[in-house]
Amino acid sequence: MSLSLSLFTVNFDHFQILRAIGKGSFGKVCIVQKRDTEKMYAMKYMNKQQCIERDEVRNVFRELEILQEIEHVFLVNLWYSFQDEEDMFMVVDLLLGGDLRYHLQQSVQFSEEAVKLYLCEMTLALDYLQSHAHLTDFNIATIIKDGERATALAGTKPYMAPEIFHSFVNGGTGYAFEVDWWSLGVTIFEVLRGWRPYDIHSSNSVESLIQLFSTVSVQYSPAWPKDLVSLLRKLLTVNPEHRFSSLSDMQTSPYLADINWDAVNEKKMEAGFVPNKGRLHCDPTFELEEMILESRPLHKKKKRLAKNRSRDNSKDSQSENDYLQECLEVVQQEFMIFNRESGDGDGEAEAGATDDDAAEPEAEAGTEAEPESSSKLSMCGSVCSSPSSC
């Protein structure tokens, strides 16, 4: 008999909540400290009911599936995943330096040498991911196997490659890894220049964007080295067949001829920009919102769940919203817990465990997760807000 995975499972009680540092379309993020090791992490948490109502459960599960399979020095890596009655949790690497968007909003002027290092680091990350996942945003990422193509209109419009929009309007064969290298080109251009190469907003129609790419030329700074401009042109080539889209392509660029790629991968290159370690590089209003405006604050979760359990036990077993309750039960059964530190250190995953399960070490080890094709998510159609919308 194998040792129960529950012995290695962590839950909400294993972490001390320090402060809120961000939020996105899928959830919120806070800094936490693991009580036994005192190691600090970022913890992302997503409300189950909200995910069901917005039909986002599959995206969360897909993100978990991808994060459990990957680990790289230039990725934000997953360490633990777990759940309780209210939320799904992902505990990942904590990077206190803030993200590029925050620093751009703070009017930080990045030197060319600093951006060059970022370019190389992101190139290595994309090269790694090409053998594991198609990267847009892990929330809406797609796993692509050799020879397969993606077709969904997914991503953040200013960073999406032209072929994604063409595929959506005209059909055809779809798109593949080349779209990630376009996004890299947009990012590097923006960090260097302070604005993106194309004036694109989320409100722009797909048809207008297709016309934009065919009529508007990117204006490069005359102060940039010619080799840098040449490399950016290769990344921002509208035709994906002619675009740089691999590590080997990037290594042929004269602009990167002096790069020691092994040193980059081992983080031995001196950073051109180092955030001030004496301050937190995020919007302080996130913490205020969590403490003052949030109807279900994280720091009151334990008391709230205890009260809810007591109330649920006194209710009739028939929920006022049977469909929602059924979907919540399916999410609980299908959610994959994960601990990268468990067992042999490669990480292990198991379906259906909750905080209560994790507290009982005498439980038997669970079976391996079934393929998605047999997922119980079909019980609720696409796990959406109402039967009529499925």
N, C-alpha and C positions, 0 to 999 in steps of 0.2 A: 504494500500500500504506500502510495507516495505521500509526502508530507503536505498537509493542507496549505493551500495558497493563502488562506485566511490568516495564517501566522505572519505572513509578509505584507498583509494589506494595511494600508494606512487609512485614516478617515479624518473628518473635520476636527475632531478633538485633539489630534496629534499636532495641530498647528496653532500658534498664537497669531492673531490678526494684528498687524501693525498700522497700516493705513491704506486708503484707496489711492490708486495712481492712474487709473484709466478706465475707459469704457468704449465699447464699440457696438456694432449692430447686433452682435450675438451674445454679449454679456459684459461683465465688469471685471476689473483686475485690481488686486490688492497685493501689498507686500506681506508675506507671512514668514514666520520663523518656526522651524520644526523643533518641537520641544525637547526631544532626546538628543539631537545632534547640534542644536542651536544654529543650524545652517539656514540661510535665508533664501527664499524663492519668490517668484511671482505666482499668484494663484488666480486663475481665471474661473469664473463661475457663471453659469447660465441657468436661468429659471426654467424648469421643465414645462410649466403651463404656458409660458410665453413662447417657448420654442414650438410647442404643439400648435398653438393658435396662429403662429406665423409660418407653419409648415417648414421649420428649419431643423427638425430632429435629424433627418438623414444627413444634412450638412455637418452637424456636430459629430455624428457617428463616423462620417467619412474622415473628418479631421483627426479624430482619435485613431482611426485605423492607420492613417498615414504616419502620424507622430510616433506611434508605437513601433513602427518599423524602421525609423531613420534616426541617425545620430551623427552630428558633424560639428566641427569646431566653429563653423560660421553659421550655424542654425540655432534658433532658440529651442532647446531640446526638452521633451516631455520627461518628467521624472515619476509622477504619480497621476492616476485618475481614479476618482471615486464618486459616490453619489449619496444623497439622502432624499427624504421625501420631497423637498422643494427644488433642489439644484443638482446640476452636474458640475463636477470640478475637474480642472486640469492644473497641475502644479508643474511649472516650467522654470528654466533658468531665469534668474533675476539679473537684469542689466541696468544698473543704476545710472548709466550715462545718458539715458534718454534716447529717443529715436531721432532720425534725421529730420522728420517733419517738425518736431518740436524746436530743434535748433535753427531750422530755416525760418520758422515763425519768430524766433528770437533775434533774427537778423545776423546770425553768425556767418562770417565770411570764410568759407573753407578754402584753403590753399589748394593749388593744383596738385601738389605732391600728396596732400591728405586724401584728396578725391581719387587719385591714382591708386592708392592703397585700397580704398573702399572698392574700387572697380575690380581689382585683382581678387579681393576676398569674396565678393559676390560672384565673380566668375567661377571660383572654386566651388562655392556652394551650389551654383546652378549645374556645374559639371557633375557633382555628386547626385543631385536630385534627378538628373536625366535618366539615371538607372533605377530610380525609385518612384518618382511621381512627377506629374505635370504641375508646375507651380504657378498659380495665379495668386491666390490667397488660400491658406490652408482651410479656411472655413468653406470655401467653394472649390476646393481643389479636386482634380480628377486623376485617378490612377490610369496611366496609359502604358500598355504593353507594346512590345515591338510591332511596328506596322499599323497600329491603331491610330485613329484620329479622334479628336474631340469636336463637338458641334455646338455646345451650349454657349449662349451669350452670357458669359460670367466674368466678373472682374470689376475693376474701377476704370471707368471710361477713359480718363486722360492717359492711362498706362496700358490700354489694350491695343494690340496690334491690328492693323487694317484687315488682315484676313479673318479675324473673328467677326467683324461686322459684315464682310462680304459673305462669309459662310451663313450668317443668320438671314441675310436678305436673299441671296442667290442659291443657297443650298451648296451642292458640290461635295467635295471630299472632306471638308472640315479643316482643322488646323492641328499643329503638333508643337513640339518643343520650341520652335523658332519664335513663338510669341513671347516666351520668357526673356529672350535676348533683346527683343524690341523694348520690353519694359525696363530692362537694365539700361539701355541707351537713354530712355526718357529720364530715368532716375539720375544718371550721371550728368546729363545735360542740365537738369534742374538744380542739382546741388552746386554745380559750377556757376551757373548763370543767375540763379535766383528765380527763374520761371521756366515753364516747360516748353518744349520745342513747338507744340501746337496748342492753340488756345481752345481747349476742350473742357466742357463742363458736363456734369451728370444730366443736365436738362437737354443737351443736344440730341437730336434725333439720329438714329442710325444712318438714315439716308443722307443727312447733312454731313455726317462724318466721312462717309464714303466719298462724297464730293470733295470734302476738305483735303483728304489725302491725295486726291488726283490733281488738285489745282494749286495747293499752297506748298511752297518750298521752305525748308527749315533754314533759319538765319543763324549762322554760327558767328561767334565773337571773333573779330579780326585779331584780337590779342592772343587767341589760343594758338598753340603750336600746330603746324600743319599736320603732323603725324596724329595728334589728338583729334583734329577735325576729321581726318581720314578714317580713323577708327569709329568715331561716332556716326559717320555716314554709313559705314558698313553695318552698324547695329540698327540704324534707323532707315534701312532700305525697305521700301514699301513691299517689294516682291520678296517673299520669304525664301525663295530659291536662291537668291543672291545675297542673303543676309548672313553675317557672321552668326553662328549658332552652335558653337562648341568651344571647348577649351583649346583644342588644336588650332581652330581658326584664330582665336584671340592671341595665341602665342606666335602667330605669324606677323602680327602687327609691329611695325617698327617702333611705335610708341611704347610698347611693352618689352622691347628687346633686352632691356637691362634688368628685368625682373628676375629675382631668384625665387622661383615658385615654391620650392621646398621651404625656404625661410618664411614666406608668406603663410604657408599652411601650418607651420610650427609657431606662428605668432612671434617671430623673431625680428620683424621689421618695426622700426620706430614709428609710432603713430604721429601724424602731423597735427592732429587735433585731439586734445585730452580734456574732457569735461571737468569742471570744477568738482572735486570730490567733497567739498564742504557744503554742497546744497543738493536738493532733490530736483531732477530735471523732468518735471511734469507739471501739469496744470493743477494748482492747489485747490481749485474749486471742486475737484473730484471728491476730496475728503469731506468738504463741507456738505456736498450733496448727500453723501452717504450718511453723515451724522444727523443732518437736519431734515432733508427732504425725502429720503428713501423710506418707503412704507414697510419694507422688510429688511431692516439693517442687519448686516452680517454679525455684528457684535452681540445682537440679541437673539441669534438663531436658536441657541440651545433651549432657552426658556420658551421660545415660541413653538418649537417642535414638541416639547413636552406638553404644552397646553393643547396643541392640536391633536396629539395622540390621545389625551384624556377625553377630549371632546368627541373624537371619532369613535372611541370605544362605547360611548353612550348613545351614539346615533344608530338608526336603523341601517342595515347593511346596504340598502338601496340608496345610491347617491342621487342627489338632485340633478346631476349631469352625468348620466351613465356613460355616454360616449367619451367624455373627457376623462372620466375615471378609468375606463378601459384603456385609453391611450396612455395614461400615466403608468398603468400597470405594465403595459408592453415596454415602455421606455425603461422602467426599472429592470425588467427581465433581460433586455437586450443590451443595456449599457455595459461597456467593457471596462472593468477595473484594471489598473496597471501599476506595476512597481518596477522601475528600472533597476533598483538595487536588490531585488529578490533573487533567490536561488543562486545561479551561477554568475549573476551580474549582468546578464544580457536582457533582463526584464521578462516578466511573465504577465499574461493577461487572462482574465476570466470573466465570463458573462454573468450578470444578474446579482452580484453581491451588493449589499448596502452597508451602511455604517453598523447596523445591528448585527449583520452577519459577521463583519470583521471582528467584532468583540467576542466571538465564540471560537476559541482555538481548537475545540474538539470536533468541529465540523469536518466532514469528509472533503477531500479535494474534488473540485469540480471537473467537468469534462471540457475538452477544447471547444472553442466557439465554432458554431456551424457556419458554413458559407452564407453570404448575404442572400443568395437566391432562395434559401430556405428560412429566411428571417421571419420572425413572428411579427415584424412590422406590418405584414400584409393583413394582420387582424384589424388594423385601423386604416386600411387603404394606404395612403401615403403619410399617415399620422398628421392629419390636417385638422383644421379648426371645427369642421362640421361634416357630417356624412355627405351632405349635398355638394360640398366643395371638392370632394375626392374625385 
